[in-house]
Amino acid sequence: MIDNIETMRRALKRAEFSGVVLYDGPSKIDGAPIIAIACRIADASSNAKTGAMVQTFIMRKYTAPHVALKTGEDSSVCGDCPLRPIHKGATRCYVRVYQAPLSVWNAFHRGRYAIPGLDFDAALLPAIFEGLAFRIGRYGDPAAIPSRIWKKATGKVKNRTGYTHQWSKKIGAGLKNLCMASADNESDVASATAKGWRTFRVRKYDAPTLATESICPASNEGGQRTQCDSCGLCKGSTIAARNIVIADHGLMDARRRASNN
């Protein structure tokens, strides 16, 4: 078992492990077995909006994410998020689960991720991510696992982003200082703000921005003035800042395609 941080960093750099297991246990949403994986710890990123960030995935342990999406088992990691395809809403989740989430899930079952207490000393966890930018929940709601896991993992990071649809529920309470409340409408913004949350709202491309909101500066409509890894606006109520809003990517892309036809 690796018991010092330099050896662990070398193991990650040499791809002896593709990342680390943050959590392996019951979902806080429904009790089903789930996993949380952190990867891209030693890699750069080609994502123009986010920049280089540690990516985390929360998934059912024994059901592949694309299958869980069809059966509804994704509720274990996404809760009652209105963007789940099963709701058949006009706006869908942007995550393509058959790509990165499925790749991570398959790699987990091949033993590619270091397990705390088995492959490395769990006390090293904060140091593994020290000085990095950390994306809490690229796929899955952060509230599905205990908030103490996120607090430990992000204790020494330079920056982080995180979003939860569980802000109105007891299981989400511990994330207020780590994550933004995902707001689906203006009413959500008002309710979450009243509870002490800062919000991140996805609006229709032609909808107005509220007086309490600022447009995401890393977005196209925000002028791409920064990247998520260095911005620091989406890390919850630990900072005194305005709520954030962004235009719906899918609707904007559809509008562009229509205008080009």
RAJONOR-V991619 format. One record per backbone hydrogen bond with DSSP energy under -0.5 kcal/mol. CO is the residue of the C=O (numbers start at 0). NH is the residue of the N-H. E is the energy in kcal/mol with one decimal. If there is no record, write none. Layout:
# RAJONOR-V991619
CO:NH:E  CO:NH:E
This chain:
# RAJONOR-V991619
1:120:-2.7  3:7:-1.7  4:8:-2.7  5:9:-2.1  6:10:-2.1  7:11:-2.0  8:12:-2.6  9:13:-2.5  10:15:-2.7  10:16:-1.0  11:14:-1.2  17:39:-0.8  18:113:-2.6  19:21:-0.6  19:37:-2.9  20:115:-0.6  22:35:-2.3  24:33:-3.0  26:30:-1.8  31:26:-2.5  32:60:-2.3  33:24:-1.8  34:58:-2.4  35:21:-2.9  35:22:-1.6  36:56:-2.3  37:19:-2.4  38:54:-2.3  45:47:-0.7  46:50:-2.1  48:227:-2.1  49:228:-1.9  50:52:-0.7  53:134:-2.7  54:38:-2.9  55:137:-2.5  55:138:-1.3  56:36:-2.6  56:58:-0.5  58:34:-2.7  63:66:-0.7  63:67:-2.8  64:68:-1.7  65:69:-0.9  66:70:-2.3  67:71:-1.6  67:72:-0.6  67:73:-1.6  71:74:-1.6  72:75:-1.8  73:76:-1.5  73:77:-2.2  74:78:-1.8  76:140:-4.0  77:80:-1.6  80:83:-1.6  82:92:-2.1  83:86:-2.1  84:87:-1.9  94:96:-1.1  95:98:-2.2  96:101:-1.3  98:102:-2.4  99:103:-2.6  100:104:-2.6  101:105:-2.6  102:106:-2.1  103:107:-2.3  104:108:-1.7  105:109:-0.6  106:109:-0.7  106:111:-2.5  107:110:-1.6  111:17:-3.2  111:18:-0.6  113:20:-3.0  113:115:-0.5  114:117:-1.8  114:118:-3.1  114:119:-1.2  118:1:-2.7  119:116:-3.4  120:123:-2.3  121:124:-1.6  123:127:-1.8  124:128:-1.0  126:129:-0.8  128:131:-2.1  131:157:-2.2  131:158:-1.3  132:53:-3.2  133:135:-0.8  133:160:-2.0  134:55:-0.7  134:136:-1.0  135:162:-0.7  138:57:-2.7  140:143:-2.3  141:144:-1.4  143:27:-2.8  145:148:-1.5  145:149:-0.8  146:150:-2.4  147:151:-2.2  148:152:-2.5  149:153:-2.3  151:154:-1.0  153:156:-1.0  155:130:-2.2  158:133:-2.1  160:135:-3.2  161:179:-3.1  162:141:-0.7  163:181:-2.9  165:168:-1.6  165:171:-0.6  168:171:-1.3  168:172:-0.5  169:172:-1.2  171:174:-2.1  172:175:-1.3  174:177:-2.0  174:178:-3.2  175:236:-2.6  179:163:-2.3  179:181:-0.6  180:182:-0.7  180:199:-2.5  182:201:-1.0  184:188:-1.6  185:189:-2.0  186:190:-2.5  187:191:-2.9  188:192:-2.3  189:193:-1.8  190:194:-0.9  191:194:-0.6  191:196:-2.5  192:195:-1.6  197:180:-2.9  198:243:-2.8  199:182:-2.4  200:202:-0.7  200:245:-2.3  202:247:-2.6  203:206:-2.4  209:212:-1.7  211:242:-2.1  213:244:-2.1  215:218:-1.4  216:224:-2.2  216:225:-0.9  218:223:-2.6  219:222:-1.5  226:229:-1.6  226:230:-1.5  227:231:-0.7  233:161:-1.3  234:237:-0.7  235:238:-0.9  238:240:-1.1  242:213:-2.5  243:200:-2.5  244:215:-2.5  245:202:-2.5  247:251:-2.2  248:252:-2.6  249:253:-2.2  250:254:-2.2  251:255:-2.3  252:256:-2.4  253:257:-2.3  254:258:-2.3  255:259:-1.3  256:260:-0.6  257:260:-0.9
